[in-house]
Amino acid sequence: MMYGNKTRPILMAAAALAVVIMLAAAPAGAGQSIYLITDGFQSLATFNPGSGVWSSTPSCATDLGTGYASLASDGYGSVFLFTNGFRSLLVYDPRQRTWSSTIPSPIRFGQKFAALCAEAGNRIYILTNEFQGLVYYDAFGQTWGSTAASGNSFGQNFGALTCDFSGRIYVFTDGFQSLMIYNTLDNTWSSTPPCPISFGTAYGALTTGRDGRIYVFTNGFKNLVYYDPTDKTWGSSPPSPVNFGQQFATLTTGENGQIYVFTNGFSALAAYDPEKQSWETTPRSTMSFGGGFGAMAAGGEDVVPASAAPAPTP
């Protein structure tokens, strides 16, 4: 690891600033796709917030199986996919509409659940249960590494990650009332104050909003809980008109600032607008997502050739 290298914080700060500028300058809903995978699929479903159109990527030649998968997108729009039992990450490039894979990790992830997130320095961080730290893949150097141990066992259960614009990675794991925080700049761990709302022991999902808040979903809720790093306080959104039930769900943030929620069994995404504090739903997809696990990431726009464009959703 290169945490002694003084150039990394400078590169991280520059990369984070570039990401913020890119997000601020992008037209709302343009130049981006929301990527979704659910078990049993060999391709990613895509939703374009600007056009409201659903489509899909080309199929991946690697058998993704029927287990849990997780997605994250780097600063260049590529989408990284983890599926359990693999030692490499699969990579979808929306510019070329092609699939590839990273070099294998020297750390065996086993058959367990894992979660991904990407930070501005172009590292893809992986949380896998039974570990006390994070594994990362450096897309620049095409190397693998790991962080310092957190000092807390993440246990055998579900977890989730998100990275803010300052190089901090927030970790949710079921049974905890606080989020753990990994600082990529100095390789240290800390935690948020406890949330006054009980998360219970169920599955949770995280995303970082464009307002800098860390949004949390846990099943059985009809609203999003959020943590504000600026004043270290907790709050919640208004209830969603969509009943998410007790099932698995996942979150991602679009460049239009909306927080997208996928919950299994649904054919549309719920979308929360933090600025307006209001909910809406996307058009329905013609694809059946079934009742299994799903994962989402907001990546570069997947431009589907006209000859491959799907029929309009009824």
C-alpha positions in Angstrom: 0.0 0.0 0.0 1.1 3.6 -0.6 -0.4 5.6 2.2 3.1 7.0 2.9 3.1 8.5 -0.6 2.3 12.2 -0.1 1.0 12.5 -3.6 -2.1 10.4 -3.0 -4.0 13.0 -0.9 -3.3 15.6 -3.6 -4.4 13.3 -6.4 -7.5 12.3 -4.3 -8.4 15.9 -3.7 -8.0 16.8 -7.4 -10.0 13.8 -8.5 -12.8 14.5 -6.0 -12.9 18.1 -7.2 -13.1 16.9 -10.8 -16.0 14.6 -10.0 -17.9 17.4 -8.2 -17.4 19.8 -11.1 -18.5 17.1 -13.6 -21.6 16.4 -11.6 -22.5 20.1 -11.2 -22.0 20.9 -14.8 -23.9 17.9 -16.3 -27.5 18.6 -17.4 -30.0 16.9 -15.1 -30.8 13.4 -16.4 -28.4 13.6 -19.4 -25.4 11.5 -20.2 -26.0 8.9 -17.6 -27.7 5.5 -17.2 -28.9 3.7 -14.0 -27.6 0.1 -14.2 -29.5 -2.7 -12.5 -28.7 -6.4 -12.1 -30.9 -9.0 -10.6 -30.0 -12.7 -10.1 -30.4 -15.0 -13.1 -29.6 -12.2 -15.6 -26.6 -12.2 -17.9 -26.9 -8.5 -18.8 -27.5 -5.3 -17.0 -30.9 -3.6 -17.2 -30.4 0.2 -17.9 -32.7 3.1 -17.2 -32.0 6.6 -18.8 -33.4 9.3 -16.5 -33.4 11.8 -19.3 -35.5 9.9 -21.8 -37.3 7.6 -19.3 -36.4 4.6 -21.5 -35.4 1.1 -20.2 -33.0 -1.1 -22.2 -30.2 -3.6 -21.5 -26.5 -4.0 -22.1 -25.1 -6.8 -24.2 -24.9 -10.1 -22.4 -21.8 -10.9 -20.4 -20.0 -14.0 -21.7 -19.1 -15.0 -18.1 -21.9 -17.0 -16.4 -23.0 -14.8 -13.6 -24.9 -17.6 -11.9 -27.9 -17.0 -9.6 -26.1 -15.6 -6.5 -25.7 -12.2 -5.0 -24.1 -9.5 -7.1 -23.0 -5.9 -6.5 -22.3 -2.9 -8.8 -20.2 0.3 -8.6 -19.2 2.9 -11.2 -15.9 4.7 -11.4 -15.3 8.3 -12.4 -15.1 7.3 -16.1 -18.5 5.8 -16.2 -17.4 2.1 -16.3 -19.5 -0.3 -14.3 -17.8 -2.8 -12.0 -19.7 -6.0 -11.1 -18.9 -8.4 -8.2 -20.6 -11.8 -8.1 -19.9 -14.3 -5.3 -17.5 -17.1 -6.0 -15.4 -14.9 -8.3 -11.9 -13.5 -7.6 -12.0 -10.8 -10.4 -14.4 -8.0 -11.0 -16.3 -7.9 -14.3 -16.2 -4.5 -16.0 -18.8 -3.1 -18.4 -17.6 -0.1 -20.6 -20.7 1.8 -21.8 -18.6 3.7 -24.4 -17.7 0.5 -26.2 -20.6 -1.6 -24.9 -18.1 -4.3 -24.1 -17.3 -6.6 -21.1 -13.9 -7.4 -19.6 -12.5 -8.4 -16.3 -9.8 -7.2 -13.8 -6.9 -9.3 -12.8 -7.7 -11.8 -10.1 -7.6 -10.7 -6.5 -4.9 -12.5 -4.3 -7.6 -12.5 -1.6 -10.2 -15.2 -1.9 -13.7 -13.7 -1.4 -15.4 -17.1 -1.0 -19.1 -17.6 -1.6 -20.3 -14.9 0.7 -22.1 -11.6 0.3 -20.0 -8.5 -0.8 -20.7 -4.9 -1.5 -18.9 -2.4 -3.7 -18.4 1.4 -3.9 -16.0 3.6 -5.9 -14.2 6.6 -4.6 -12.8 9.6 -6.5 -9.3 8.3 -6.6 -10.5 5.5 -8.9 -10.4 2.7 -6.4 -13.2 0.2 -6.1 -13.7 -0.8 -2.5 -15.2 -4.2 -1.5 -16.8 -5.2 1.7 -17.1 -8.9 2.2 -18.4 -10.5 5.3 -15.9 -12.2 7.7 -13.4 -9.5 6.9 -12.6 -6.6 9.3 -11.3 -4.2 6.7 -12.0 -3.4 3.0 -10.3 -4.9 -0.1 -9.8 -2.5 -3.0 -9.0 -2.7 -6.7 -7.0 0.2 -8.1 -8.3 0.7 -11.6 -5.3 3.1 -12.5 -2.6 0.8 -11.4 -4.5 -2.4 -11.9 -3.5 -3.7 -8.5 -5.2 -5.1 -5.4 -4.7 -4.0 -1.8 -6.5 -3.9 1.5 -7.2 -1.3 4.2 -6.4 -1.3 7.9 -8.7 -3.4 10.0 -11.7 -1.6 11.4 -11.4 -3.2 14.9 -15.1 -4.3 14.5 -16.3 -7.6 13.1 -18.6 -7.1 10.2 -20.0 -10.5 11.0 -21.7 -12.9 8.6 -24.5 -10.7 7.4 -25.3 -8.1 4.8 -23.5 -4.8 4.5 -23.4 -1.8 2.2 -20.9 0.9 1.2 -20.9 4.4 -0.1 -18.2 7.0 -0.7 -18.6 10.7 -0.2 -16.8 13.5 -2.1 -14.1 13.8 0.6 -12.6 10.3 0.4 -14.6 8.9 3.3 -16.3 5.5 2.9 -19.4 4.8 5.0 -20.1 1.2 5.9 -23.5 -0.2 7.0 -23.8 -3.7 8.5 -26.9 -5.1 10.0 -27.2 -5.1 13.8 -25.3 -1.8 14.0 -26.9 1.6 14.9 -24.0 3.7 13.6 -22.2 3.8 10.3 -18.5 3.0 10.3 -16.3 5.4 8.4 -13.1 4.6 6.6 -10.9 7.6 5.7 -9.0 6.8 2.5 -6.5 9.7 3.1 -5.0 8.4 6.4 -6.1 4.8 6.5 -8.1 5.1 9.7 -11.6 4.1 11.0 -14.2 6.0 13.0 -18.0 5.9 13.3 -21.0 8.2 13.2 -23.1 9.0 16.3 -25.8 6.3 16.7 -29.0 6.7 14.7 -32.0 7.3 16.9 -34.1 5.1 14.5 -33.6 1.4 15.0 -32.3 -0.3 11.9 -32.9 -3.8 13.4 -31.0 -6.7 11.9 -32.3 -6.5 8.4 -30.6 -5.7 5.1 -29.6 -2.1 4.4 -28.4 0.0 1.5 -26.4 3.2 1.2 -25.9 6.0 -1.3 -24.3 9.5 -1.1 -26.6 12.3 -2.2 -25.5 15.3 -4.2 -26.4 17.3 -1.0 -23.5 15.4 0.8 -25.9 13.4 3.0 -25.5 9.7 3.4 -28.9 8.0 2.7 -29.8 4.7 4.3 -32.5 2.3 3.4 -33.4 -0.7 5.6 -36.2 -3.1 4.8 -39.5 -2.5 6.5 -39.2 1.3 6.2 -41.2 3.5 3.8 -38.8 6.4 4.0 -35.0 7.0 3.7 -33.0 7.8 6.8 -30.0 10.1 6.3 -26.8 11.1 8.1 -25.5 14.7 7.5 -21.7 14.7 7.9 -21.6 18.5 8.2 -23.4 18.7 11.5 -23.3 15.0 12.4 -27.1 14.7 12.8 -29.6 12.1 11.6 -32.9 12.8 9.8 -35.4 11.1 7.5 -37.3 11.7 4.3 -41.1 11.8 4.0 -42.7 8.4 3.6 -42.8 6.9 0.1 -46.2 6.2 -1.4 -44.7 2.9 -2.6 -44.8 0.1 0.0 -41.3 -1.4 0.0 -42.4 -4.3 2.2 -39.9 -6.5 3.9 -37.8 -7.4 0.9 -34.3 -6.6 -0.3 -33.7 -3.1 -1.8 -30.8 -1.1 -3.2 -30.0 2.6 -3.7 -28.1 4.8 -6.1 -27.9 8.6 -6.8 -28.5 10.0 -10.3 -26.8 13.1 -11.7 -30.2 14.8 -11.5 -29.9 14.5 -7.7 -32.6 12.0 -7.3 -32.2 8.9 -5.0 -33.3 5.8 -6.9 -34.7 2.8 -4.9 -35.1 -0.7 -6.3 -36.9 -3.3 -4.4 -37.4 -6.8 -5.6 -40.7 -7.7 -7.2 -41.1 -4.2 -8.7 -40.7 -3.3 -12.4 -40.1 0.4 -11.8 -37.8 2.4 -9.6 -39.0 4.7 -6.8 -37.2 8.1 -7.0 -36.8 10.6 -4.1 -35.9 14.2 -4.8 -34.1 15.6 -1.6 -34.5 19.2 -2.8 -38.3 18.9 -3.3 -38.7 16.3 -0.5 -41.0 14.4 -2.8 -41.3 10.9 -4.3 -42.2 9.7 -7.8 -41.8 6.4 -9.8 -40.0 5.8 -13.1 -41.8 4.3 -16.1 -42.1 0.5 -15.8 -39.6 -1.9 -17.4 -40.9 -4.6 -19.7 -38.3 -7.0 -18.1 -39.3 -9.1 -15.1 -36.9 -8.6 -12.3 -38.3 -11.4 -10.2 -38.0 -11.7 -6.5 -34.3 -12.1 -5.9 -31.3 -9.9 -5.0 -30.6 -6.8 -7.1 -27.9 -4.1 -7.3 -27.7 -0.6 -8.9 -25.1 1.9 -9.9 -25.2 5.2 -11.8 -22.7 5.0 -14.6 -21.9 6.5 -18.0 -24.7 6.6 -20.5 -25.3 3.3 -22.3 -26.1 4.5 -25.8 -28.1 1.7 -27.5 -27.9 1.4 -31.3 -31.2 2.2 -33.0 -31.3 -1.3 -34.4 -31.1 -2.7 -30.8 -33.5 -0.2 -29.2 -36.4 -1.9 -27.3 -40.1 -1.4 -28.1 -41.7 1.4 -26.0 -42.8 0.3 -22.6 -46.7 0.1 -22.5 
